[in-house]
Amino acid sequence: MNKKSKLVLCYSFMFITCLPESGLSEDLLKATEPAIEHPSSGPWWPSRWGADDELGAANHLSPDTVLAALAVVKKGEIADLAHAFEMGRPDFHNRVFTLISAGGPSGGPVGKHRYMFNEEWISGEITGMSTQFDALSHIGRQLGKNGDNNTVHYYNGFSHSEIGTRNGFKKLGVEKVPPIFTRGILIDLAAHQGAMLKGGEVIKIEHLKAALKNQGMTEADIYPGSVVLLRQGRDQLWYDDPKAYVKSTAGLNKAAADWLASKDVVAVGSDSVAMEPFPSVNDRLAEIHATLLMENGIYGFENLDLRTLSKARAYQFAFSFAPIPFVGAQGSPARPFALY
């Protein structure tokens, strides 16, 4: 029997079919899998931008937001808002990554002049290892039984069964996020308080408004399409006491997150390992992630370095960032910067 005529017996649900030895065809796999569609409406979906939207708050970006950002640049200074991606640091959830070089030039000599070159290998996690950007697939909510991925829903109601695969997300991946160039607002809570915020401390609306007032600003200065950065003063702790940095943080409560979302911001970031208080208050871990990313499509930055902006009292600036477009990834290492 030649290879073309050799058959194997394959079972799929309630019928029997015969296929070439090479296995199930992609078309048959699609035909035998039940179509998965999330309900047309749910607790936080559909999005205001339509049931198929994957951009979320990035829909607020436009040529007008770019021009508005350029208008606030006065001194021509640049503030790097990122910490280095450094191997061996203690990290939240014991995350690790490793960078390995060959120990000597990994290639060459090439050409008449015998040039050598170097390469390296990186393994481990990218989530939260240093300054981090969260895309819309970063967090969802389980609305049904444990283990039922049909009931785990993300932004716009997309279910995990619908978009999650072994090699990333078919929708809401970080590669869908456009470059972000818009107005940035620093709310310097540490400067207003006169000290670093403590781990577990709850940031409320009145704290945000008071810090803005201390800077000579009001909530009216948070324009639609802005990026809002919250300084707790923990960015210095990143260097002074890394273990203490990852052990706890202050964070927003739900009302404060909803208030920021009502301003139609594109993203919210902080100089901390999370946007919510940690240790969690009243068993509400990840609630602020969910409020911003899942419910409102607002992106997140963590582990920012806001010391330069704070020292310069640069409370309004042009914010620039583009994630590494890892196809299907739920986030990206980040190196945003501010021009003021």
Secondary structure, 3 states (H helix, E strand, C coil): CCCCCCEEEEEECCEEEEEECCCCCHHHHHHHCCCCCCCCCCCCCCCCCCCCCCCHHHHHCCHHHHHHHHHCCCCCCEEECECCCCCCCCCHHHCCEEEEECCCCCEEEECCCCEEECCEEEEECCCCCCCEEECCCCCCEECCCCCCHHHEECHHHCEHHHHEECCEECCCCHHHCCCEEEEEEEEEHHHHHCCCCCCCCEECHHHHHHHHHHCCCCHHHCCCCCEEEEECCCCCHHHHCHHHHHHCECEECHHHHHHHHCCCCCEEEECCCCCCCECCCCCCCCHHHHHHHHHHCCEEEECECCHHHHHHCCCEEEEEECCCCCCCCCEEECCCEEEC
